[in-house]
């Protein structure tokens, strides 16, 4: 069914009846970072049901439908899916979840008058005003500040970074480096690895070579590893666990691993995460909005068995803001009018992630962070919320 709507607010269609609007949603359902993909899919499906219930009997006869595509976190695959969904009439895209995918889609989205709302991309180099890319999450800068606040408070003074060399994780490494250096800490050169790395024997060896002198000079308790990655941490940890030097210092993580099912399900990797602390920050659940997100969280957890984070809840809110903007615009296909209506809707929307107001770059203006770590609970390793960082005040509460 084409999602193109005949007529607009000034000229309503002659025949009454439902106008179905196709939304495209792009998630990694079976590849890397699939835990978020699966919780996001449920969040979007619930949102579309909620929106349609809300719109029942609206004058324009609008209804929304969602087509969900699996990108497997691969940029080229994401673009193929966008082309196919656009051919079916979709103009509005929810997702994808990684910055590498968003960066790859951006030229196509801008050239083809598509509206893209990502719920998981944080890379600072995508904070661009006047493009067709919007992000319902804060950029990597506040996450770097959150990480640094926690490491500094823990007494860490030297950090060895290791990161997957993609737009999102490289951005997090840069932001964390800047924030930690700003506090007066030392950040070593670090080790990056390619997105296609499968064998992680060399990465811990390089990490150890760089970190060992600092550890010998300062002591285990003052040196930490900062890791920005996705599910491949399972293989990295398996390799690092055999190294007594790397097992004896604290590790800190990033949003791409928070709540990962792959990590908590692997006994060796989960054990290493518990031994090294490994708190991972992710866009947080706003306490003020608890009565909105609590039932949603329970519903998504019930359907997937996974704990949904702020990114998944942002996908839910993105559908609502898209629907409100699109309806208010008179179902326009004019991209400038659509962007204007969407931005206005965001500025007044209070949803599962609290206030959705965007900044000049079209990214979320406000956002706090939840830190999740793996802890033994009821005899099994489970993701547990261990701290909250308030971005506006810089306050960390454990």
C-alpha positions in Angstrom: 0.0 0.0 0.0 1.4 3.4 -0.9 1.7 5.7 2.0 1.4 8.7 -0.2 -1.6 10.7 1.1 -3.9 12.2 -1.5 -4.7 15.8 -0.7 -3.6 17.7 2.3 -5.1 20.0 5.0 -6.4 22.6 2.6 -7.8 20.0 0.1 -9.1 17.0 2.0 -9.4 13.8 -0.1 -12.9 13.6 -1.8 -13.7 10.1 -0.5 -13.6 9.6 3.3 -11.8 6.5 4.6 -8.6 5.5 6.2 -5.3 6.8 5.0 -2.6 4.4 6.0 0.9 5.8 6.6 3.8 3.4 6.3 6.6 4.0 8.8 9.9 2.2 8.2 11.8 0.9 11.2 15.4 -0.3 10.9 16.9 -2.4 13.7 19.6 -5.0 14.2 17.4 -8.0 15.0 19.8 -10.8 14.4 23.3 -9.3 14.2 25.6 -7.4 16.5 23.8 -5.3 19.3 20.6 -7.4 18.7 19.4 -7.0 22.3 18.6 -3.4 21.6 17.2 -4.3 18.1 14.7 -6.7 19.7 13.5 -4.3 22.5 13.3 -1.5 20.0 11.1 -3.6 17.6 8.6 -4.2 20.5 8.7 -0.6 21.6 7.8 0.6 18.1 5.0 -2.0 17.6 3.5 -1.0 20.9 3.8 2.7 20.0 2.0 2.2 16.7 -0.9 0.4 18.4 -1.0 3.2 21.0 -0.9 6.0 18.4 -3.6 4.3 16.3 -5.9 4.0 19.3 -5.3 7.7 20.1 -6.1 8.7 16.5 -9.2 6.6 16.2 -11.9 8.6 14.3 -9.5 11.5 13.5 -10.8 13.8 10.8 -8.1 13.0 8.3 -8.7 9.3 8.8 -5.0 8.7 9.4 -3.6 5.4 10.6 0.0 4.2 10.9 1.5 0.9 10.0 5.1 -0.1 10.6 7.4 -2.3 8.5 10.4 -3.5 10.4 13.6 -4.4 8.6 16.7 -6.2 10.0 19.9 -4.3 9.3 22.2 -6.7 11.3 24.0 -3.4 12.2 25.5 -3.3 8.6 25.4 0.1 6.9 25.2 -1.3 3.3 22.3 -3.6 4.3 20.5 -0.7 6.0 20.6 1.3 2.8 19.2 -1.6 0.8 16.3 -1.8 3.3 15.7 1.9 3.0 15.5 1.7 -0.8 13.0 -1.2 -0.6 10.8 0.5 2.0 10.9 3.8 0.2 9.6 1.9 -2.9 6.7 0.8 -0.8 5.9 4.4 0.1 7.7 5.0 3.3 9.0 8.6 3.8 9.7 8.4 7.5 12.3 6.1 9.1 12.7 5.2 12.7 16.3 4.0 13.5 18.8 2.7 12.7 20.5 2.2 16.0 24.2 2.7 15.2 26.0 5.9 14.1 27.9 4.0 11.3 24.5 3.1 9.7 23.1 6.7 10.2 26.3 8.2 8.6 26.0 5.8 5.6 22.3 6.6 5.1 22.5 10.4 5.6 23.4 11.4 2.0 20.6 9.2 0.6 18.1 10.5 3.2 19.0 14.1 2.6 18.9 13.7 -1.2 15.5 11.8 -1.2 13.5 14.0 1.2 13.2 11.2 3.8 12.9 12.0 7.5 15.2 9.8 9.7 14.8 9.6 13.5 17.5 7.5 15.1 17.0 6.3 18.7 20.6 5.0 19.2 23.1 7.1 17.3 25.3 9.3 19.4 28.3 10.2 17.3 29.3 13.9 17.7 30.2 14.3 14.0 26.5 13.6 13.1 25.3 16.6 15.2 24.5 18.6 12.0 21.7 21.3 11.8 19.3 21.6 8.8 19.7 18.0 7.6 17.0 15.4 7.5 18.6 13.3 10.3 17.2 13.7 13.8 18.3 11.8 16.9 16.2 11.1 20.0 19.3 10.5 22.2 21.9 12.8 23.5 25.2 13.0 21.6 28.4 11.3 22.9 29.6 14.4 24.8 27.4 13.9 27.9 28.1 10.2 27.9 31.9 11.0 27.9 31.3 13.3 30.9 29.3 10.6 32.7 32.0 8.0 32.2 34.7 10.3 33.3 32.8 11.4 36.4 32.5 7.8 37.5 36.1 6.8 36.7 37.5 9.9 38.5 35.2 9.3 41.5 36.6 5.7 41.6 40.1 7.1 42.0 41.2 6.3 38.4 43.8 8.7 37.1 45.1 7.0 34.0 42.9 5.4 31.3 43.9 3.0 28.5 41.1 3.2 25.8 40.2 0.4 23.5 37.4 0.8 20.9 35.7 -0.7 17.8 36.7 1.6 14.9 33.2 2.8 13.9 31.6 6.2 14.0 29.7 5.7 17.2 32.4 4.0 19.3 35.2 6.2 18.0 33.0 9.2 19.0 32.5 7.9 22.5 36.3 7.3 22.9 37.0 10.8 21.8 34.3 12.3 24.1 35.5 10.3 27.1 39.2 11.2 26.3 38.3 14.9 26.2 36.2 14.8 29.4 38.7 12.7 31.4 41.6 14.9 30.3 39.6 17.9 31.3 39.4 16.6 34.9 43.2 16.3 34.9 43.5 12.6 34.1 45.8 11.0 31.6 44.5 9.1 28.6 47.0 6.9 26.8 46.9 6.4 23.0 44.9 3.2 23.3 44.1 0.4 20.9 41.4 0.4 18.2 40.3 -2.7 16.2 38.5 -3.0 12.9 34.7 -3.6 12.6 35.4 -7.0 11.0 37.8 -8.2 13.7 37.0 -11.8 14.8 40.2 -12.9 16.5 40.8 -10.9 19.7 44.2 -12.4 20.7 46.2 -9.3 19.5 44.0 -6.6 21.1 44.5 -7.5 24.8 48.2 -8.0 24.1 48.5 -4.5 22.7 46.4 -3.2 25.6 48.7 -4.8 28.1 51.8 -3.6 26.4 50.5 0.0 26.6 49.0 -0.2 30.1 51.6 -2.3 31.9 54.1 0.5 32.5 51.4 2.8 34.0 50.1 0.0 36.2 53.6 -0.8 37.4 54.3 2.9 38.1 50.9 3.9 39.7 49.3 0.6 40.9 46.2 -1.3 39.8 43.7 0.9 41.6 44.7 4.1 39.6 44.6 2.7 36.1 41.6 1.5 34.1 40.6 0.3 30.7 37.8 2.2 28.9 36.1 0.0 26.2 33.7 1.3 23.5 32.2 -1.7 21.7 29.3 -3.9 20.8 28.6 -7.6 21.4 32.1 -8.6 20.2 33.2 -7.8 23.8 32.3 -11.5 24.5 35.4 -12.5 22.4 37.5 -9.7 23.7 36.8 -10.6 27.3 37.5 -14.3 26.6 41.0 -13.3 25.5 41.5 -10.7 28.2 40.4 -13.0 31.0 43.6 -15.1 30.4 45.8 -12.0 31.1 46.5 -11.5 34.9 47.5 -7.8 34.3 44.2 -6.9 32.5 42.1 -8.9 34.9 43.5 -7.0 37.9 42.4 -3.5 36.8 38.9 -2.0 36.5 37.1 -1.8 33.1 34.4 0.7 32.1 32.1 0.3 29.2 29.8 2.1 26.7 26.2 2.3 25.6 26.6 -0.4 22.9 27.1 -3.1 25.5 24.7 -2.0 28.2 22.1 -4.8 28.8 23.6 -7.0 26.1 22.2 -10.5 26.3 25.2 -11.9 24.5 27.5 -10.8 27.3 25.3 -11.9 30.2 24.8 -15.3 28.6 28.4 -16.1 28.2 29.9 -17.5 31.5 33.5 -16.5 30.8 32.8 -13.0 29.6 30.2 -12.4 32.3 32.6 -13.5 34.9 35.3 -11.1 33.6 32.8 -8.3 33.5 31.9 -8.9 37.2 35.6 -9.2 38.2 36.5 -5.9 36.6 33.4 -4.0 37.6 32.5 -2.9 34.0 29.7 -0.3 34.5 28.2 0.7 31.2 26.3 4.0 30.7 23.3 4.3 28.5 20.7 7.0 27.9 18.7 6.8 31.1 15.1 6.2 32.2 13.8 9.6 33.5 12.4 9.1 37.0 9.9 11.9 36.4 8.4 9.9 33.6 8.2 6.6 35.5 4.5 6.2 35.3 4.8 6.4 31.4 7.7 4.0 31.1 7.1 1.5 33.8 4.2 -0.3 32.1 6.1 -0.2 28.8 9.2 -1.6 30.3 7.2 -4.5 31.8 5.4 -5.1 28.5 8.7 -5.2 26.5 10.4 -7.3 29.1 7.5 -9.7 29.0 7.7 -10.1 25.3 11.5 -10.2 24.8 12.9 -11.3 28.2 15.3 -8.3 27.9 15.4 -5.1 30.0 14.7 -2.1 27.7 17.0 0.9 28.1 16.5 4.6 27.2 17.3 3.9 23.6 14.4 1.4 23.2 12.1 3.9 25.0 13.3 6.6 22.7 12.1 4.5 19.7 8.6 4.4 21.4 8.6 8.2 21.8 9.9 8.8 18.2 6.8 7.1 16.8 4.5 9.3 18.9 6.3 12.5 17.8 6.4 11.5 14.2 2.7 10.7 14.3 1.8 14.0 16.0 4.0 16.0 13.6 2.7 14.2 10.5 -0.9 14.6 11.6 -0.5 18.3 12.5 1.2 19.0 9.1 -1.9 17.8 7.3 -0.1 14.7 6.2 2.3 16.7 4.0 5.0 15.1 1.9 6.9 18.4 1.7 10.0 17.6 3.7 10.6 21.1 5.0 7.0 21.3 6.4 7.3 17.8 7.8 10.6 18.6 9.6 9.1 21.8 11.0 6.0 20.0 12.3 8.1 17.1 13.7 10.4 19.6 15.5 7.5 21.5 17.0 5.8 18.3 18.1 9.1 17.2 19.8 9.4 20.5 21.6 6.1 19.9 23.4 6.2 16.1 23.8 6.6 14.5 27.2 6.9 10.8 26.8 8.5 7.6 28.1 11.9 9.4 28.0 10.6 12.6 29.5 10.8 15.9 27.5 11.7 15.2 23.8 12.8 18.7 23.0 15.7 18.9 20.4 18.7 21.2 20.1 19.8 23.1 17.0 21.3 20.0 15.5 18.1 18.1 15.8 19.4 15.9 18.6 17.9 15.5 22.1 18.7 18.4 24.3 18.3 16.7 27.7 19.3 13.3 28.8 20.6 11.6 31.9 22.5 8.3 32.0 21.9 5.0 33.8 24.9 2.8 34.5 24.3 -0.9 34.2 26.7 -3.6 35.4 26.6 -7.4 35.7 26.1 -8.6 39.2 25.3 -12.0 40.7 21.6 -11.9 41.7 19.6 -15.0 42.7 22.5 -17.2 41.8 22.8 -15.9 38.2 24.7 -13.0 36.5 22.2 -10.3 35.7 22.3 -6.7 34.5 21.8 -4.4 37.5 21.4 -0.6 37.6 24.3 0.7 39.7 24.3 4.4 39.2 22.6 7.4 37.6 24.4 10.5 36.1 22.5 13.8 35.9 23.8 15.6 32.8 22.6 19.1 33.8 24.2 19.1 37.2 27.0 16.6 36.6 25.9 14.7 39.7 26.6 10.9 39.9 24.4 8.9 42.3 25.1 5.3 43.0 
